[in-house]
């Protein structure tokens, strides 16, 4: 993997760059649509290509349980299995193990958990998770980590950090001692933890940087902590993580979060919000979010966003979208999801342009002057 920083903004820590992977080049900062089950919900790979998605994310935990890593391996890996031939990143499944399992037991060896599907017992170790991701065949794989809930005590965080760093070292060894299974290179990223404790974040980042892995993620945020803590912990991590490596903020987030965290030096983001909200009739615009099912849009023949050039906004009105949702038509979910992902990707394209022109701070201020964070009432 090659990563190069191309531009730096003088007024912030924002930067542009590119990731060169075997399945293509990814221009950063970038948002990655989430395809948990090797599919971005309601959208086809062709639609994702048409809105210029560069890389998508899939979920190790879910794909391990269904359809199984061995089946995906026999299919030739995720790219062939899903007909998505651009880069793919898979998370380690650690977050899902701790958030979805009713019963899990963490030891130094790994974590034993129950499937949320059928209650069967399974075990993830750092080595096993690397093996599973070798079978799945993403371009970027994540180490197994422990994601603590918010709030957690400092004692709990210190214990967990030691475990996460130990697991990262074991993951690196397992990665080095195994070979890709599908004829192309894979890359291993570590995950910084530490909850909302500054010193714990620093110690986690310092220890993981010693591994000299190709990239680093910031985990354990967007789990209920105050918004200011999200930004503060992100800044702590980006101030330590190598400038020459990509920085990935996991599970974040809202458009305003992306804009602020790009200014802190983050390169990669993922979140289910654009598609999940789209399926619930909540859409994003350059003036803020709105709920398209609201009665106010029943006779509104404007596009969702007059500034948007997505397929939905070029062809359909707010009134038609509202009609689709009120009629429980699947097309409404598809069109709203398509629009939301286009908006997120366009947001990152605009951010890259502003950074390249050394005007990110001014662009960010203009964004927040126009973007009303909460403009909606409950849908009627």
N, C-alpha and C positions, 0 to 999 in steps of 0.2 A: 504494500500500500504506500502510495506517495501522498503527502499532504504538504501544501504550500500556502503560506499567507501572501496574498497579493496586495491588499490595501489596508491601511490602518487609518482610523479617523482621529484627528488631533484633539477633538473636544470630548471624546469618550474612549472606552476601551474596545469599541466595535471594530471588527475586521472582516474582510472578505478573504476567501481562499478557495481551494478546491481539493477534493479527495479523488485520487485516481485509483480506481478499483478494477478488477478484472472484468466486471460487467458494466463499466462505464464511469464517467466522471460526474462527481457531485459537487456543485457549486455552493459554497457556504457564505453566510448563514442559510440554513435550510430547515424546512419543516418536513417531517416524515409521516405520511399517512399511516395509520395503524391498521394492519391486516391481521388481526389476532389469529384467525383460523386459516391463514394463508389466503385471505380474501378481505379486501376493504369493503365493508358491508354495503350492499345494494349496488356497487359499482364494478364495472368490468375492467380488466387490465387495459383495454383499448381506451376507455374513458379516462383512466388515470394518465395514460400517455398523452392524450389530447390536452389535458390541463397542465402538462409539463411536470408531472411528478418525476423526481429524480431517483428516489430511493423509498422503499416502504419497510415497515417493521412487522415482523411476525412474532408469535409468542411460543417459546419453547415448552412451557408447562402445558398449554392447551394442545399443541401438536403432538407432544409426547403421549398424552392421554387419548387423543383422537385426531387423526387416524393411526398414529403410531410412527415413531421415527424410522423403523425398519421399512415400513411401506413407502414413506417418502424417499428413503434411500434407494429402494428398488425402482421408484419412478424416475430416478436421476437427479434428485434434489428438488428443493423448493422452486427453483426457477422453471424447471421443466414441468413439475407437477401443477403449478399454478399459471403457467404461460406468462409469467412476468420475467422478462429477460434483462431488466436493469438491476442495479444493486438491491440487496436485501440485508437488513439487520435483524438478528433475533436477540431478544432479551434472554436472561438466564432462567426465568421462571421463578426466581426467588420471591419477588413481590407477590405473585399469585399464590405460591405455597403458603405464605404467611397471612394473606388476606382472604383467601377463599376456603382454605381447609379449616374444618371445624376442630380438627385435632391434629396437631403436629408436635413433634419432639425434636428439639435441636440438641445436637452433641458436637464435639470437636470433629467427628467424622463427617457429619452432614445433617440432613433433616429428613425425618420420616413423617409422611403425611398421608391423609386420606383424600382420595379423589372426590371432587365435588359432584362428579357425574354418577358414580355407582358405589361410593364408599369404600372402594378397595384401597389397600395400603401400598404405598410406594416409597422409595428412598432416593433422594438426590444427594450425591456427593459432588465435590468440585470436579473430580475426574469423570464421573458419570455424565454430568451436564456438558462437559466438553465433548464427550463421545456422542451424545445425542445431537449436539449442534454440528459435529462432523457429518453425521448422517443427514441432517436437514440441509446442510450445505449453504448457509448464508455467507455473504461476503464479510460481514462483521458479526462476531459473536461476543457475548458478555460473560464475565465470570459469575459464578454463584456467589451471592452476597446475602446478608441478613438485613432486611428492611424493617426497622422497628416502628411501632406506631407512635403518633404524637398525642400526648406528651410521654416521654420516657425519662427516667432518672439518669443522672450523670453516671452512676454506677452501672446501670444497664447498658448505657451507650459505650462506656469504656470496655466492658466485657464483649459487647457485640463487635466493636471495632477490631479488637484483637482477632476475633473469629473471622471477620470479613477479610482482613489482611492475610491471615493464614490460608484461607480458602483461595485467595487470589494467587498466592505463591504456588499452591498445589495445582491450580488451574493452568498456570503458565508452564509448569513442568509437564502436565498431561498434554498440553497443546504441543509442546516441543517434541514430545515422544510419540506423537501420532501424525498421520499424514492426511491431507485432504482426500476425500473419496470421489470427487466429481470432476477432477481435472483442472481446477483453478485454485488460486490462493485464497486463504481465509485469514482473518485478522482478529486478535483478541483484545478487548477493551476491559479495563478495570473500572470499579465503581466506588467512588468516595462516599463514605457514610459519616455519621457524627451528629445526626439530629440537628438541634438548634444550638449546640454548644460550640463556640468558636474554637477553643483549644482542641476539642475532639475532632473537629473538621480539619484543622491544620495537621494534627498528628496522622490522621487517616490519609490525607493527600500526600504528606511527606513520605510516609511508608510506601505508598503505592507508586509514587514517582520513582523510587529506587528500582522498581521492576523494569522500568524503561519499556513499557508496552506501547503499541502504535497509537493508542488513543485512550482517553479517560472520560468516564461519565460521572455526573453528580447525581447521586441517588438520595432517597429518603426525604425528599421534599414534595410539596403539593400533596401532603397527607393530613392536612388539617391545621398546620401551623399558621400563625398570623402572616399576612402578606408581606409585611416588612421583614419578617424573619426569612422568608423565601429569598428576598433580594439580598439580605445581608449575608446569608450562608453561601449563596451563589457567588457573591463578590469575594468572600474569603477563599473559596475554592479556585476561582479563576485567577486570583492573585498568586497562587502557588503552582498550579498546573502548568506544564511546559508550554511556552508560546509556540513551539514547533509541532505540537500535537493537537488534534481536534478535541474540542470540549463539548460534551453532550449532556444537556440537562434533561433528565428523564421525567416523562409524564407531565410536562408543562407545555402549554396550558392555555390560558385565555390570550386573545390577541395582545392585550396590554402587557401581559407577562412576557411574551416573546419580544416585544419592542423594548421593554426595559432591560431584559436579560441579554439581548444582543449588545446593548450599550455596555454591559459588564464583561463582554468578551466571550459569550457563548456562541458556538458554531452550529449545533444540531439540537433539534427539538422533536418530540413526538407527543401526541395526546389524542385520546378518543373523542375529544370535545366537538370538533367540527362535524363528524359523522353522527355521533350520538345525539347532539343537539339538533342536527338536521332531521333526524328521524322523529324528533319530538316537535317539529315545526318552529324551532328557534334558529334564526339565521343571522349572520354577521354582515354588517355593512360598514362603510368608511365613516358613518355617523354614529355607529354603535349597534348593538344587537336589537333584534325585535322578534316578536312572536307572530308568525304569519297567520295563525289561526284567529287572531284578534278580530272582533267585529268591525273595527275601523278599516280593515282592508277588504271588506266584502264588495265594495264598489270602486276599488282603487286599481286602475289599469296601468300604473307605472310598473317598471321592473323592480325587483327587490332592491337593486342599487343602480342608479343611472350611471354611475362611474364604472360599473363592472362589465366586463366583456365576456363573461362565461356563457355557455350554451343556454343555461336557464334564463339569464337576464336578457339575452338577445332575442328570446322567443316567447317568453311567458310573463304574465302579469302577476302582481300580488293577489289580485282577485281570483285568478285561476289557481294559484298555489293554495290559497285558503280553501277554495272549493274542493281541491283534491284531498286535503287533510280532513276537512269536515265530512267527506264521503268515504274516508278510510281507503283511499286509493294508494297503491304502492308507489305509483309514479311521483306522488308528492314527496315521499321520503327520498327517492332517488334524486329528484331535481334539487331539493334543499341540500342534500349531502354534497352533490356535485358543486353547487354554488359555494358552500362553506369551505370545501377543500380548495377550490380556485381562489377564494379570498385569502386563505392562509398562505398559499403559495405565492400569490401576488404581493402580499404583505412582505414576504421575504425577498422577492425580486426588487421591490421598491427600497427595502432596507439595503440591499447590496448596491443598488444604484447610488443611494445617498452616501454610503460609505466610500464608494469609489470616487465620488465628487468631493469628499471631505466635508460633507454637510450633514452628518447623521444627527448631531445635536439639534440643529434647526429643523430637520425633518421630523424628529421625535416630538419636538414641541408642537409642530403643526399637526401631527397625528393626534395628540392629546387635546389640542384646541377643538378638533372636529369630532373626536370620538367620545360620545356620552356613554359612560360605563353602564348605566342602568336607566333605560328609557321605557321599559316594557311593564305592562300590567299582566295579570294572569289572563290566559286565553279565555275567550268567551265561548 
